[in-house]
Amino acid sequence: MENNPVPPSFGEGSPQHAYHQHVLQQSQDMAPIVSVKEWMLTMLLMIIPVVNIVMMFVFAFGEGNPSKQNYFKAALIWAAILLAFYLLIVVLLFGTLFTTTI
């Protein structure tokens, strides 16, 4: 007996066969699911000061799960946006403090 993943009811030219082959190809191309244990370890690393910043870059640009990489790339973009906003607020506050005369 052959080791054929396609059920025998799906003939070679049938639409079901083509769909089944497409689904098989997609499932083989998918990245593995990140386990709860791995997310727990990741969250633990994110609460340690300084280590969290370094690890965000490691997770975003290192080898690993594509879902985790995309998550940390998005987190770094949000962090950059917030940093720019805070810097703008600080510059505006210091600007108003030094320009006012009493």
Backbone bond lengths (Angstrom), bond angles and torsions (degrees), N, CA, C in turn:
res aa  C-N    CA-C-N  psi(-1)  N-CA   C-N-CA  omega(-1)  CA-C   N-CA-C  phi
1 M - - - 1.451 - - 1.534 109.15 -
2 E 1.305 115.71 136.05 1.462 120.81 179.97 1.519 111.01 -74.47
3 N 1.321 114.58 155.54 1.460 120.39 174.10 1.523 107.14 -95.22
4 N 1.334 116.83 74.54 1.452 122.74 -176.07 1.526 109.39 -106.95
5 P 1.359 118.63 120.01 1.462 120.41 -178.55 1.521 113.57 -72.87
6 V 1.330 118.74 -10.84 1.453 121.58 -178.48 1.525 108.60 -88.64
7 P 1.331 118.47 127.14 1.463 120.32 178.27 1.524 111.22 -60.12
8 P 1.339 118.07 149.59 1.463 120.66 -175.94 1.530 113.33 -66.04
9 S 1.331 118.64 -19.85 1.464 120.32 -179.54 1.527 112.20 -72.55
10 F 1.322 117.27 -14.78 1.460 121.02 178.83 1.523 108.13 -93.70
11 G 1.320 117.09 107.81 1.459 120.49 178.03 1.515 110.99 -72.11
12 E 1.314 116.78 160.80 1.469 121.90 -176.40 1.523 113.19 -54.32
13 G 1.310 118.60 -41.69 1.463 120.17 -175.20 1.510 114.25 -94.97
14 S 1.306 118.71 1.30 1.469 120.87 -174.18 1.533 111.03 -75.72
15 P 1.326 116.20 153.94 1.470 119.53 176.76 1.530 112.46 -63.30
16 Q 1.353 116.14 -32.31 1.454 119.28 178.23 1.520 110.92 -63.15
17 H 1.314 116.36 -39.55 1.469 120.90 179.70 1.525 110.14 -63.43
18 A 1.316 116.27 -45.33 1.469 120.16 -179.88 1.524 110.84 -63.11
19 Y 1.334 116.49 -42.31 1.470 120.22 179.40 1.522 110.33 -64.71
20 H 1.329 116.58 -43.70 1.465 120.85 -179.03 1.535 110.37 -62.32
21 Q 1.311 117.00 -41.07 1.467 120.65 177.54 1.522 110.41 -64.03
22 H 1.332 116.56 -39.69 1.471 121.02 179.08 1.534 110.37 -63.47
23 V 1.328 117.19 -44.47 1.465 121.73 179.29 1.524 110.22 -64.11
24 L 1.327 117.38 -41.12 1.465 120.66 177.62 1.522 111.14 -61.95
25 Q 1.318 117.16 -42.13 1.459 121.18 -179.80 1.518 110.30 -64.85
26 Q 1.338 117.94 -41.94 1.460 121.22 179.03 1.515 111.18 -64.04
27 S 1.326 117.55 -41.64 1.463 119.93 -178.07 1.525 110.94 -68.45
28 Q 1.316 117.75 -28.46 1.458 120.21 177.72 1.524 111.52 -77.35
29 D 1.336 117.46 -25.69 1.463 121.86 -178.82 1.531 112.73 -85.87
30 M 1.322 118.63 -13.07 1.461 121.70 -175.47 1.526 111.35 -73.52
31 A 1.326 115.10 147.25 1.465 120.97 176.41 1.520 108.88 -75.30
32 P 1.318 116.85 154.04 1.466 118.57 177.90 1.530 111.28 -66.01
33 I 1.304 115.72 152.17 1.463 121.70 179.89 1.527 108.75 -73.91
34 V 1.338 115.80 137.50 1.457 120.73 177.36 1.531 107.30 -77.55
35 S 1.319 116.26 125.07 1.463 120.88 -175.74 1.530 111.19 -75.41
36 V 1.315 115.04 162.90 1.471 121.16 177.49 1.522 109.59 -62.51
37 K 1.314 116.54 -39.55 1.473 121.02 178.79 1.532 110.94 -59.70
38 E 1.320 116.38 -43.58 1.463 120.24 179.57 1.528 111.21 -66.76
39 W 1.348 118.20 -38.86 1.466 120.85 177.03 1.523 110.75 -66.49
40 M 1.338 117.20 -38.02 1.476 120.49 178.51 1.527 110.40 -62.74
41 L 1.328 117.43 -42.81 1.462 121.41 177.60 1.527 110.45 -64.87
42 T 1.310 116.33 -40.83 1.468 120.72 178.56 1.523 110.86 -62.08
43 M 1.334 116.71 -44.93 1.468 119.92 179.21 1.526 111.68 -65.26
44 L 1.316 116.61 -35.80 1.465 120.26 176.61 1.525 110.32 -62.25
45 L 1.329 117.13 -42.48 1.465 120.48 178.28 1.529 111.56 -65.85
46 M 1.326 117.70 -30.57 1.456 121.20 -177.59 1.522 113.25 -74.92
47 I 1.334 119.06 -13.66 1.470 119.60 178.84 1.524 112.14 -95.30
48 I 1.337 118.04 -0.67 1.467 121.49 178.87 1.529 107.96 -93.09
49 P 1.332 117.88 119.09 1.468 120.44 -178.97 1.530 112.15 -57.60
50 V 1.292 116.83 146.73 1.462 128.18 -179.81 1.531 111.42 68.95
51 V 1.322 117.48 -45.71 1.468 120.34 177.11 1.527 109.33 -61.70
52 N 1.339 116.43 -37.28 1.461 119.35 -178.29 1.529 112.16 -61.83
53 I 1.312 117.62 -39.50 1.470 120.48 -179.64 1.530 110.32 -67.18
54 V 1.325 116.40 -45.21 1.465 120.69 179.09 1.528 110.15 -62.17
55 M 1.339 116.32 -45.29 1.458 119.85 -176.69 1.528 112.28 -69.42
56 M 1.324 117.50 -27.87 1.471 119.03 175.41 1.530 110.17 -61.95
57 F 1.324 116.64 -41.50 1.468 119.81 177.69 1.529 111.15 -69.21
58 V 1.321 117.30 -38.51 1.470 120.87 178.68 1.520 109.92 -63.15
59 F 1.336 116.70 -47.93 1.461 120.00 -179.14 1.529 111.68 -67.25
60 A 1.329 117.38 -35.04 1.465 120.52 -176.78 1.522 112.55 -74.30
61 F 1.327 117.29 -39.15 1.466 119.30 -171.81 1.520 114.36 -116.40
62 G 1.330 117.86 -1.23 1.452 120.95 177.74 1.521 111.05 -88.92
63 E 1.319 115.39 -177.87 1.456 120.89 176.25 1.514 108.66 -75.68
64 G 1.307 116.77 143.13 1.457 119.79 178.80 1.505 111.75 162.28
65 N 1.299 114.95 -164.86 1.450 122.00 -178.52 1.529 110.02 -68.06
66 P 1.338 118.21 130.39 1.476 120.41 -179.13 1.528 113.42 -60.83
67 S 1.320 118.03 -32.94 1.465 119.94 178.61 1.519 110.77 -65.63
68 K 1.320 115.79 -42.28 1.462 120.44 178.93 1.532 110.07 -67.27
69 Q 1.323 117.17 -39.56 1.463 120.44 177.94 1.523 110.71 -61.47
70 N 1.323 117.46 -45.91 1.462 120.68 -179.99 1.523 111.53 -64.51
71 Y 1.318 117.48 -39.15 1.468 120.79 178.16 1.526 110.61 -59.89
72 F 1.329 116.52 -47.00 1.462 118.79 -176.56 1.525 112.28 -75.92
73 K 1.317 118.92 -26.53 1.462 120.22 172.37 1.525 109.62 -65.09
74 A 1.330 116.56 -43.49 1.469 120.48 177.62 1.527 110.94 -64.66
75 A 1.331 116.86 -39.11 1.468 120.46 178.74 1.527 110.79 -64.40
76 L 1.330 117.37 -38.99 1.466 120.24 177.70 1.525 111.51 -67.30
77 I 1.312 117.70 -36.59 1.465 120.48 177.33 1.530 110.05 -64.40
78 W 1.346 116.98 -44.47 1.462 119.97 176.98 1.522 111.31 -62.77
79 A 1.329 117.15 -39.69 1.470 120.39 178.72 1.522 110.28 -63.17
80 A 1.331 118.00 -39.70 1.462 121.55 178.77 1.532 110.87 -66.24
81 I 1.325 116.66 -40.18 1.469 120.46 178.13 1.531 110.30 -63.39
82 L 1.318 116.91 -45.28 1.471 120.26 179.29 1.523 111.92 -65.45
83 L 1.327 117.15 -39.91 1.460 120.41 177.92 1.527 110.74 -62.01
84 A 1.328 116.91 -43.35 1.469 120.35 178.17 1.529 110.76 -63.52
85 F 1.326 117.05 -39.99 1.468 120.69 178.32 1.523 111.09 -64.09
86 Y 1.336 117.34 -44.96 1.466 120.91 179.03 1.530 111.27 -63.49
87 L 1.320 116.57 -40.76 1.468 119.59 177.94 1.525 111.35 -63.19
88 L 1.320 116.41 -40.20 1.460 120.46 177.43 1.528 110.57 -61.82
89 I 1.317 117.80 -43.89 1.469 122.06 178.91 1.531 110.28 -62.48
90 V 1.324 117.04 -44.73 1.471 120.86 -179.85 1.524 110.33 -62.75
91 V 1.318 117.84 -44.62 1.471 121.09 179.69 1.527 109.97 -62.46
92 L 1.321 117.47 -43.07 1.464 119.89 179.29 1.527 111.76 -65.34
93 L 1.333 117.28 -40.97 1.469 119.93 178.82 1.518 111.89 -65.00
94 F 1.332 117.48 -46.04 1.462 119.86 178.39 1.519 111.22 -66.58
95 G 1.312 116.68 -34.90 1.463 119.90 176.98 1.515 112.31 -62.93
96 T 1.312 116.26 -40.86 1.476 118.34 179.14 1.518 111.65 -73.09
97 L 1.344 117.83 -32.15 1.466 120.47 178.54 1.523 111.91 -66.75
98 F 1.311 117.01 -39.29 1.462 119.84 -175.77 1.530 113.21 -86.90
99 T 1.309 117.75 -14.15 1.471 118.34 179.78 1.522 112.74 -94.50
100 T 1.304 117.67 -17.33 1.483 119.33 -179.91 1.527 109.65 -81.08
101 T 1.298 115.13 139.15 1.470 120.29 177.76 1.520 107.96 -117.72
102 I 1.288 114.35 145.31 1.455 119.42 -178.91 1.499 111.21 -103.37
